[in-house]
Amino acid sequence: TGLWALHLTERHLGASVAAAIVAREKRIVERFREAGATSSTSARTSSEIGIHEGIAFRRLRHHEVIRDAGSRNFYLDEAVWLAVRRTRRRFLLAIFVVILIVALGAALGFMSTK
């Protein structure tokens, strides 16, 4: 039920809040890199890395960007992080293309009525 609640929360957040969470995710990823926690053998606790296990952390865990190596030690999976970022970019590009098509269609429709 926790992941379902997280999913519902994500769906109802405003764009500015969502952008703030994504920015926080980027800072968390950077903290893991700075701590050198990028493999199961170099995993650290969130307190050692200096991060709070809030929404951004839970989202990264849900997407398996941050992995649990056992004993509440976590590490960054760089390959998954890159895949998540690539997917987000594709999604935003698709939304932009749809908006552009709708805008062009509306403009052409408006012009054809004159």
Protein Blocks (a to p, Z undefined) as FASTA:
>chain_A
ZZmmmmmmmmmpcfklmmmmmmmmmmmmmmmmmnopabfklgccfklnopacdfklmmmm
mnomaccebjhiacddfklmmmmmmmmmmmmmmmmmmmmmmmmmmmmmmmmmZZ
